[in-house]
Amino acid sequence: MDIASIDMCQELSLAGEIAFPELIAKLSASHVERYIADLCGMSILYYSHTGRRHSRAIPLPTRPVAGALNTAAVRQAIRDS
């Protein structure tokens, strides 16, 4: 796997500077077979076809979970969609 290319792809993706199809093409060219984005663990794990793995943290700010569920707001958001 081309680790430098994978890291650059992640940076471009998080910055919104690369479209998803282009991202997948670049990752494939870097010998990435699949990846898993763990949003709870804030990391992405990339796998090659040989079983090699590369993990990167997702550098996004975490947000607190709401203290209470606002069912009226959820209901209205569903109706508005």
ZAKOLLO-472269 format. One line per field, with one value per residue (C-alpha): y negated, x negated, z; residue in three letters. Coordinates in Angstrom, 2 decimals, always signed. Example, Ala and Ser with C-alpha at 12.3 -4.5 7.8 and 13.67 -1.06 7.14 Angstrom:
// residues 2
Y = +4.50, +1.06
X = -12.30, -13.67
Z = +7.80, +7.14
selum = Ala, Ser
END
This chain:
// residues 81
Y = +0.00, -3.52, -5.05, -8.61, -8.48, -7.04, -9.80, -12.46, -10.95, -11.19, -14.81, -15.73, -13.88, -15.51, -18.93, -18.27, -18.66, -15.29, -13.59, -10.10, -8.32, -9.97, -9.04, -5.39, -5.38, -6.85, -4.43, -1.51, -2.72, -2.79, +0.92, +0.37, +3.11, +1.81, -0.52, -0.95, -4.37, -4.01, -7.20, -6.23, -5.46, -8.39, -6.32, -4.84, -1.42, -0.68, +2.90, +4.14, +7.32, +8.91, +8.28, +5.32, +2.65, -1.06, -3.07, -6.83, -8.97, -11.11, -14.65, -15.99, -17.80, -15.70, -17.10, -16.41, -14.29, -16.21, -15.99, -15.19, -14.08, -16.82, -14.65, -17.62, -18.86, -15.35, -14.96, -18.36, -17.62, -14.38, -16.14, -18.91, -16.43
X = +0.00, -1.11, -0.67, -1.54, +1.12, +3.72, +3.02, +3.31, +6.64, +7.98, +6.88, +8.49, +11.67, +12.06, +11.42, +14.13, +11.61, +12.11, +15.25, +16.06, +15.49, +12.06, +11.24, +12.07, +9.98, +6.97, +7.33, +7.57, +4.42, +2.76, +3.64, +6.51, +9.09, +11.53, +11.74, +13.86, +14.70, +15.32, +17.18, +17.50, +13.80, +12.91, +10.58, +10.37, +8.83, +7.59, +6.97, +4.92, +5.62, +2.63, +4.12, +1.92, +3.68, +3.19, +5.09, +5.54, +7.39, +10.23, +9.27, +12.78, +14.03, +16.34, +19.70, +21.58, +24.69, +27.87, +29.08, +32.64, +34.48, +36.63, +39.35, +41.30, +38.24, +37.55, +41.19, +41.14, +37.83, +39.31, +42.44, +40.38, +38.31
Z = +0.00, -0.76, +2.73, +1.64, -1.09, +1.31, +3.83, +1.11, -0.03, +3.51, +3.83, +0.50, +1.40, +4.81, +3.24, +0.64, -2.17, -3.88, -5.22, -3.94, -7.30, -7.61, -4.01, -4.66, -7.85, -6.02, -3.10, -5.52, -7.30, -3.86, -3.45, -1.00, -1.37, +1.24, +4.21, +7.31, +8.72, +12.47, +13.38, +17.03, +17.35, +15.04, +12.84, +9.35, +8.75, +5.22, +3.98, +1.04, -0.92, +0.87, +4.31, +5.18, +7.26, +7.79, +10.39, +10.59, +13.12, +11.81, +12.87, +13.36, +16.43, +18.57, +19.50, +22.70, +22.60, +23.34, +26.92, +25.84, +22.72, +21.22, +19.69, +18.35, +16.43, +15.07, +14.00, +12.24, +10.51, +9.13, +7.93, +6.33, +4.37
selum = Met, Asp, Ile, Ala, Ser, Ile, Asp, Met, Cys, Gln, Glu, Leu, Ser, Leu, Ala, Gly, Glu, Ile, Ala, Phe, Pro, Glu, Leu, Ile, Ala, Lys, Leu, Ser, Ala, Ser, His, Val, Glu, Arg, Tyr, Ile, Ala, Asp, Leu, Cys, Gly, Met, Ser, Ile, Leu, Tyr, Tyr, Ser, His, Thr, Gly, Arg, Arg, His, Ser, Arg, Ala, Ile, Pro, Leu, Pro, Thr, Arg, Pro, Val, Ala, Gly, Ala, Leu, Asn, Thr, Ala, Ala, Val, Arg, Gln, Ala, Ile, Arg, Asp, Ser
END
